[in-house]
Amino acid sequence: MKVWSRALPALFLCILVSGRLFAQHPEKSYSLDETLRETGTTLVWDPFFSSGALEAGDHRIKFYTGPAGEEGPVLLDGREVITLALPYIDGNSLRFPETFVVSAKRAFSSAEETDKTRFRIAAIIVDPGHGGRDSGAVGTHTINGKTLKSVEKDITLAVSRDLSGRLKAAYPGKRILLTRTGDTYPTLEERVNIANTVALKDNEAIIYVSIHANASLNKTARGYEVWHLPPETKRELIDREKYADSKEVIHILNAMLEDEFTSESTRIGRFILNRFQESLGGSIPSRGLKAENWYVVRNARMPAVLVELGFVSSPEDARLMADESYLKRYSEALYKGIADFVAEFEQSGGYIAP
């Protein structure tokens, strides 16, 4: 027994914590500030679940905290699971094990390198229709003894602002641009010029979503709809200067790009319609996906759709679009539809099946 008692300190260099064995000398750890500085990230923290996420651009590592020294799964970009020594709370401080910090830094660096060669949506243009001296469609109704005036330019701006905020929160690494932020009137040419002049890298793409409200002489006309460019429409999409040495293939490349944009536009439209149906249910009918040569859709050199939220000429639709909570349901559905497309586009590396 004396021999064993003298040998114990040398043989058992580990201690049992929460049913697991760990080194007596825990690994080096970093403070929150040190971790953020080392990884170049920001922290999103959920105090209720004692969980958080490190974010850098469009990438994030989500984690739960555990006892000091415990290993567990962390989630990279919602897809890849990595087992690491978990961050832990020491007193009132959040500590990050060195192996966690090193692995997180490596994962972000690898994701950034992949981004350089993988197609991604770099910018989203949100275009609130009309504005300023152009009120757009206007509907006046008497509902429950009160006069309700629905003005298209106000409805589209309210929805677009909320949508822009949601997109910026979800995609801090993407450029989210509004063609107008107040009651101003950019011309149709100015709107598409904002989109067409966004500088893009070779592996970057951009999409355009124009938001409107409808009107009809038929007061019973109701519902939302999404428009894209007719497939037979031909546009000049290729930069001829870029392919000056290959003039014989420019028309082929242009046709291929037109086909891609048509496929991508219809995908955006379908995703938005699906989310409208999910969010709005039976309160307002769907008029489906349609094709038309709208100016902004035709002249934006990118996948583009025009969304009609409802009819200001319809008392039922006008009442819904006058409800602030209902407008937020519109913007949430638009956001989810766009996010569905972004996820499909980026996870496929830019390939959208027709």
Secondary structure as GFF3:
##gff-version 3
##sequence-region A 1 354
A	DSSP	alpha_helix	2	11	.	.	.	ID=ss1
A	DSSP	beta_strand	14	17	.	.	.	ID=ss2
A	DSSP	beta_strand	20	23	.	.	.	ID=ss3
A	DSSP	beta_strand	29	30	.	.	.	ID=ss4
A	DSSP	alpha_helix	32	39	.	.	.	ID=ss5
A	DSSP	beta_strand	42	46	.	.	.	ID=ss6
A	DSSP	beta_strand	51	56	.	.	.	ID=ss7
A	DSSP	beta_strand	59	64	.	.	.	ID=ss8
A	DSSP	beta_strand	71	76	.	.	.	ID=ss9
A	DSSP	beta_strand	80	85	.	.	.	ID=ss10
A	DSSP	beta_strand	88	90	.	.	.	ID=ss11
A	DSSP	beta_strand	93	97	.	.	.	ID=ss12
A	DSSP	alpha_helix	98	117	.	.	.	ID=ss13
A	DSSP	beta_strand	120	128	.	.	.	ID=ss14
A	DSSP	beta_strand	138	143	.	.	.	ID=ss15
A	DSSP	beta_strand	146	151	.	.	.	ID=ss16
A	DSSP	alpha_helix	152	170	.	.	.	ID=ss17
A	DSSP	beta_strand	175	178	.	.	.	ID=ss18
A	DSSP	alpha_helix	188	196	.	.	.	ID=ss19
A	DSSP	beta_strand	204	214	.	.	.	ID=ss20
A	DSSP	beta_strand	224	228	.	.	.	ID=ss21
A	DSSP	three_ten_helix	244	249	.	.	.	ID=ss22
A	DSSP	alpha_helix	250	280	.	.	.	ID=ss23
A	DSSP	three_ten_helix	281	283	.	.	.	ID=ss24
A	DSSP	beta_strand	286	291	.	.	.	ID=ss25
A	DSSP	alpha_helix	295	299	.	.	.	ID=ss26
A	DSSP	beta_strand	304	311	.	.	.	ID=ss27
A	DSSP	alpha_helix	315	321	.	.	.	ID=ss28
A	DSSP	alpha_helix	324	347	.	.	.	ID=ss29
###
